[in-house]
Amino acid sequence: MTATAAPPAASTTEGPGPARRRRWAVPALLGVGLTGLLALGVLVSASNGAFAIPLGDILASIAHKLGLGGAPVEGTGESVLWNIRFPRVVLGVVVGASLACAGALMQGMFGNPLAEPGVIGVSSGAAVGAVCAIAFGLTFAGNWTIPLCAFAAGVVTVSIVYFLSRSGGRTEVVTLVLTGVAVNGLAGALIGVFIFYADNDEITAITFWQMGSLSQATWPKILAVLPLAAIGLALAPTYGRRLDLLALGERPARHLGVDVERLRLHLIVIVALLTGAAVAVSGVIGFIGLVVPHLIRMAAGPGHRALLPFSTIGGAAVIVWADLAARTVAAPAEIPLGILTALVGSPFFFWLLRRTRRRQGGWA
Amino acid sequence: MRLRTRRTTATGTTPDRPAAARGLHVRLGGKEILCGVDLDVHAGEVLGLVGPNGAGKSTLLAALSGDLEPSSGDALLWDRPIRDWSPLDTARRRAVLPQAHGVSFPFTAREVVEMGRAPWAGTDRGAHDEDRIAAAMARSETETFATRPFTSLSGGEQARVMLARVIAQDAGLVLLDEPTAALDLRHQELVGRLCRDLAAEGRAVVIVLHDLDLAAAYADRTALLANGRIASCGPPAEVFTAERLGDVYRQAVKVEPDPDTGTPRVTPLRRIC
């Protein structure tokens, strides 16, 4: 008895020093690693394609634009880089960051690692708003009409899913997933109705939503969704601590001073901002919000103060690399990005579902 | 949240009567669970809530903690109706240990205890976080599994980690809903002693208990609830009479003083066939 009790006692007295350092070492490494992965992805993605641009030329061209010396890429390269490659890469960063951050927020909000914008139907819901704007040719807010419609539909969908799938302050997996099935079904039907009323050009534009792709990237589109995404991404990390407390359940969180009703409302709006922004320009790209936060949680622990920023960076990196794969693997053809992420993400979801089921007591 | 912080009122020291119920009625699902409860909770004392299943013990605790809105009457915290306090102001005054504990993600035991310090983030008392967490874990004997995920702990270990979280919150009023339910003999006594220590520090402790012997041993006063009313309230030796307990629990008992401590000991009368 004394022999077994001694080692832990010793480790707790010496504990704070090394434990403290380890607590910071992992997040620091992870942050640097993810940022590096993202930066590398951006450069490699900008360099690869039908028209190869050497990495050195890209750096020189960026330096030139920033007025730090350097030189533009020769010939059509400069135009390819700045009008085709960079908009697409930047859009990938915005979309990936938004989706992964939205996923991490939703999982915290539902207290359930299976919550994800695609799985529970929030993406399809936001897509209904975007498709509605296209089908009826709405232009009330100019360039921002489609993102705003996607956001509005997103708010409605998150609220519906949230209030339908919760009972007694908890979300059961079965209820959550089934609610997702129902919401996805309804959203699909609504999109079908809009397609029915749309003309041929609009149908082409709408079908693109159901695939999920970054191929329509242009600077104006990025500017159209950037405000929504930026607000959402900037606000999300400020909820880290409260999301941690929410992991204890709604009542215990309230016992610790969290205004749960208000928190819930804020989170619904932020998730809708992020999902709406991503869906408005890229259609439904699933599973990023599921896979990325989960991997980060495995590496850095479940604390949301690290999870939210790291998921944001990680999501951006994953989308940039995935999009590179989507447009180069089957070149000159292009696999829609949404299909690629679903190919990888669905088995992952399956595995997660089985694992969480096995550990039922742990989380639902 | 930040707007709230500005409006926070200084906590100060715990007043003589940190919590009270005044003509408290609570309805749940159309049924009246509490029908007019009056109760004072004093600083520096352990108040045990006992009574049969469905008597309203947990409901009374939930009303005192601000979870349930009374249909009439008031639950007072620091002499003000509890709903008038902001969530953060409330959290700096009262800590609650719920009956069921679940944590959605694999936070470690230490991280869970650390969550108890949340109400003090950004205040002067936030500087004591590390000490408070270490002390709370030592008092609840949870240090040995500090780094293990909460979800991997046994029921009794989880209960003690949650208790450590409540202690770390450092509130003047501590409300515990059946903290001993999942605990072994040693740790039941540990919780009893802990309650006494917290009271000795000047806090008020309200504890829902099923074990009458434990209540008799560690509570200064016990309130015996029956059908949503307080049947009797006072020192255990006065409240626990064989006649009254037999009546309320509909089970004949005998009550004798413990030969060592003198506190009443309740034994059901059993017929062995």
Interface residues (C-beta under 8 A of the other chain):
Chain A: A5 P8 A9 T12 G15 P16 A19 G108 G111 N112 P113 R170 R241 R242 D244 L245 L246 A247 L248 G249 R251 P252 R254 H255 L256 G257 V258 D259 V260 R262 R297 G301 P302 G303 R359 G361 G362 W363
Chain B: M1 R4 S65 G66 D67 S86 P87 L88 T90 A91 R92 R94 A95 V96 P98 H101 G102 V103 S104 F105 P106 F107 T108 E111 V112 M115 G116 A118 P119 A121 E130 E143 T144 A146 T147 T151 Q169
